[in-house]
Amino acid sequence: MDFKQIFRKIIQILLPLAIGMMLLWYLYRHQDLSEIMHVVRKGVRYDLLLFSLLFGLVGNTVRGLRWGMLIDSLGKRVRKKNAVCAVWGNYAINMALPRVGEIWRCGVMSKYEKIPFTKLLGTLFVDRITDTLVVGSLTLCLCVFNIGFFRNFFAENPPAIIAMLYRWLTSVWTYAGIIFLALIFWFVFVRLKHLSAIKKITGMFRNVWEGFKTLWKMEHKVRFIIQTLLIWGGYFLYFYIAFFAFDFTKDLGIRIGLIAFAMSSIGVAVPVQGGIGVWHFMVISTLVAFGVDSSDAGAFAMVVFAVQTGWVVLVGLVGIAALPIVNRVESGKLKIES
């Protein structure tokens, strides 16, 4: 790689990490770190935390199986071990380069299963859109039944992104820009469609769309729904069991657990390594809103995030290391059989 590529990679890693660390500093700057460390040392049942990690592993494993089923709908049966290991590795890579793990996941499956990368990208869109629908539906339901909490939360923590979105939607330049871009796309893909470069781009979009259509062509739609529920049920238990590891959260109940889980899921969606900083903010703000002391809430977020992040990285590294070994063994078996 030349200097520009190296510099770009460094920026991709350090910029989101710096944003997350600044938010962490902002959250913890006025907290009593001695109280937090007392909780970390003596106020945590780490056996329960370690037990909760199994549900995170189950969630990510079922996600790999579900993705494999989506890819099968493209017309080629894939080895589910590859899909599972790729999903595990996906999360480890995202800890270094936010959202790059998804691209790596498609690339490694394309390599080992000989499927066009762009078609795999389409199945990934289905995977992520399904997640968005689940989190959105959960948050909407919780908003309906807990409107007081969400009204107070956003009143006390007005997200800048909403203000930016409002300004963007009410600006005449936004709509002028959309019309201008539409005209450019029309000119390029209609008037210049005979050019070889445009044909390649059109073919790439066609492959992405082909992968996206897998949800409609899928044979086992009921299994897809069941696996989706298992994934998010696993993720919820992964988070909620941690409540019982702390004296100040073990009696909060499943309703508050669901609200905190929904808020933490929104935090993870932000393109920062593991949602660092944003995840802490969402969880701490939610717990404080329900009467947990700010230092205790800070300790909860610090411990749970650290343990879960270490687990995700460990399992991800296992998945990355296992991929070439699994495929070397499989190719060896095929040679012996032939």
TARA-V110434 format. One record per pair of residues at least 12 apart in sequence whose ideal C-beta (glycine too) atoms are under 7 Angstrom apart, sorted by sequence separation. I is the first residue (numbers start at 0). GAP is how many residues later the second one is. D is the distance in whole Angstrom. If there is no record, write none. Layout:
BEGIN
i->I gap->GAP d->D
i->I gap->GAP d->D
END
This chain:
BEGIN
i->67 gap->12 d->5
i->70 gap->12 d->7
i->89 gap->12 d->6
i->266 gap->12 d->4
i->188 gap->13 d->7
i->283 gap->13 d->4
i->286 gap->13 d->6
i->89 gap->14 d->7
i->105 gap->14 d->4
i->242 gap->14 d->6
i->266 gap->14 d->7
i->283 gap->14 d->6
i->64 gap->15 d->6
i->67 gap->15 d->4
i->88 gap->15 d->7
i->89 gap->15 d->4
i->105 gap->15 d->5
i->263 gap->15 d->6
i->266 gap->15 d->4
i->66 gap->16 d->5
i->265 gap->16 d->6
i->239 gap->17 d->4
i->282 gap->17 d->7
i->283 gap->17 d->5
i->64 gap->18 d->7
i->86 gap->18 d->7
i->105 gap->18 d->6
i->263 gap->18 d->5
i->282 gap->18 d->5
i->63 gap->19 d->5
i->64 gap->19 d->7
i->85 gap->19 d->5
i->262 gap->19 d->4
i->263 gap->19 d->5
i->63 gap->20 d->3
i->66 gap->20 d->6
i->262 gap->20 d->7
i->239 gap->21 d->6
i->279 gap->21 d->4
i->63 gap->22 d->7
i->85 gap->22 d->5
i->101 gap->22 d->6
i->238 gap->22 d->5
i->60 gap->23 d->6
i->63 gap->23 d->4
i->85 gap->23 d->5
i->259 gap->23 d->6
i->262 gap->23 d->5
i->62 gap->24 d->5
i->235 gap->25 d->5
i->238 gap->25 d->6
i->279 gap->25 d->6
i->82 gap->26 d->7
i->259 gap->26 d->5
i->278 gap->26 d->6
i->59 gap->27 d->6
i->81 gap->27 d->6
i->258 gap->27 d->6
i->259 gap->27 d->7
i->59 gap->28 d->6
i->81 gap->30 d->5
i->59 gap->31 d->7
i->81 gap->31 d->6
i->255 gap->34 d->5
i->77 gap->35 d->5
i->273 gap->35 d->5
i->248 gap->38 d->7
i->251 gap->38 d->6
i->75 gap->39 d->6
i->73 gap->41 d->7
i->248 gap->43 d->7
i->70 gap->44 d->7
i->247 gap->44 d->5
i->73 gap->45 d->6
i->247 gap->45 d->7
i->247 gap->48 d->5
i->70 gap->49 d->7
i->248 gap->51 d->6
i->70 gap->52 d->5
i->69 gap->53 d->4
i->245 gap->54 d->6
i->66 gap->56 d->7
i->69 gap->56 d->6
i->69 gap->57 d->7
i->66 gap->60 d->6
i->241 gap->62 d->5
i->15 gap->82 d->5
i->12 gap->83 d->6
i->12 gap->84 d->6
i->11 gap->85 d->6
i->121 gap->85 d->7
i->117 gap->86 d->5
i->121 gap->86 d->4
i->125 gap->86 d->6
i->120 gap->87 d->5
i->121 gap->87 d->6
i->124 gap->87 d->5
i->118 gap->88 d->5
i->121 gap->88 d->6
i->122 gap->88 d->5
i->125 gap->88 d->6
i->117 gap->89 d->4
i->121 gap->89 d->2
i->125 gap->89 d->5
i->117 gap->90 d->5
i->120 gap->90 d->6
i->121 gap->90 d->4
i->115 gap->91 d->5
i->118 gap->91 d->5
i->119 gap->91 d->6
i->122 gap->91 d->5
i->118 gap->92 d->4
i->121 gap->92 d->7
i->133 gap->94 d->7
i->129 gap->98 d->6
i->133 gap->98 d->5
i->148 gap->110 d->6
i->145 gap->113 d->6
i->141 gap->116 d->6
i->141 gap->117 d->6
i->141 gap->120 d->5
i->138 gap->123 d->5
i->137 gap->124 d->5
i->134 gap->127 d->7
i->156 gap->128 d->6
i->134 gap->130 d->5
i->134 gap->131 d->7
i->152 gap->132 d->7
i->152 gap->136 d->6
i->73 gap->137 d->7
i->151 gap->137 d->7
i->73 gap->140 d->6
i->148 gap->140 d->6
i->72 gap->141 d->4
i->69 gap->144 d->5
i->72 gap->144 d->5
i->72 gap->145 d->5
i->69 gap->148 d->7
i->68 gap->149 d->7
i->68 gap->151 d->6
i->68 gap->154 d->7
i->68 gap->155 d->6
i->65 gap->158 d->6
i->65 gap->161 d->4
i->64 gap->162 d->6
i->65 gap->162 d->7
i->61 gap->165 d->5
i->65 gap->165 d->7
i->61 gap->168 d->5
i->62 gap->168 d->5
i->61 gap->169 d->5
i->58 gap->172 d->5
i->61 gap->172 d->7
i->98 gap->172 d->5
i->97 gap->173 d->4
i->97 gap->174 d->6
i->58 gap->175 d->3
i->97 gap->175 d->6
i->57 gap->176 d->4
i->58 gap->176 d->5
i->95 gap->177 d->7
i->55 gap->178 d->7
i->94 gap->178 d->5
i->54 gap->179 d->5
i->55 gap->179 d->7
i->58 gap->179 d->6
i->94 gap->179 d->5
i->54 gap->182 d->4
i->55 gap->182 d->4
i->54 gap->183 d->4
i->51 gap->185 d->7
i->51 gap->186 d->5
i->54 gap->186 d->7
i->51 gap->189 d->4
i->50 gap->190 d->6
i->51 gap->190 d->5
i->47 gap->193 d->6
i->48 gap->193 d->6
i->47 gap->196 d->5
i->48 gap->196 d->5
i->47 gap->197 d->4
i->44 gap->200 d->4
i->43 gap->201 d->6
i->43 gap->202 d->6
i->42 gap->203 d->6
i->42 gap->204 d->6
i->111 gap->211 d->7
i->94 gap->214 d->7
i->107 gap->215 d->6
i->111 gap->215 d->5
i->94 gap->217 d->7
i->94 gap->218 d->6
i->91 gap->220 d->6
i->90 gap->221 d->5
i->91 gap->221 d->5
i->92 gap->223 d->7
i->91 gap->224 d->2
i->90 gap->225 d->5
i->91 gap->225 d->6
i->87 gap->227 d->5
i->88 gap->227 d->5
i->87 gap->228 d->5
i->91 gap->228 d->7
i->87 gap->230 d->7
i->88 gap->230 d->4
i->87 gap->231 d->3
i->88 gap->231 d->4
i->84 gap->234 d->4
i->84 gap->237 d->5
i->85 gap->237 d->7
i->84 gap->238 d->5
i->81 gap->241 d->7
i->84 gap->241 d->7
i->81 gap->244 d->7
i->80 gap->245 d->5
i->78 gap->251 d->7
i->19 gap->252 d->4
i->23 gap->252 d->7
i->55 gap->252 d->7
i->18 gap->253 d->6
i->19 gap->253 d->6
i->23 gap->253 d->5
i->26 gap->253 d->6
i->22 gap->254 d->3
i->26 gap->254 d->6
i->15 gap->255 d->6
i->22 gap->255 d->6
i->55 gap->255 d->6
i->15 gap->256 d->4
i->16 gap->256 d->5
i->19 gap->256 d->4
i->20 gap->256 d->7
i->23 gap->256 d->6
i->15 gap->257 d->6
i->19 gap->257 d->4
i->26 gap->257 d->6
i->38 gap->257 d->6
i->18 gap->258 d->7
i->19 gap->258 d->7
i->22 gap->258 d->6
i->48 gap->258 d->5
i->52 gap->258 d->5
i->56 gap->258 d->6
i->35 gap->259 d->6
i->39 gap->259 d->6
i->43 gap->259 d->6
i->34 gap->260 d->4
i->38 gap->260 d->4
i->35 gap->262 d->5
i->39 gap->262 d->7
i->30 gap->263 d->6
i->31 gap->263 d->5
i->35 gap->263 d->4
i->39 gap->263 d->6
i->30 gap->264 d->5
i->35 gap->266 d->7
i->30 gap->267 d->5
i->27 gap->270 d->6
i->26 gap->271 d->7
END
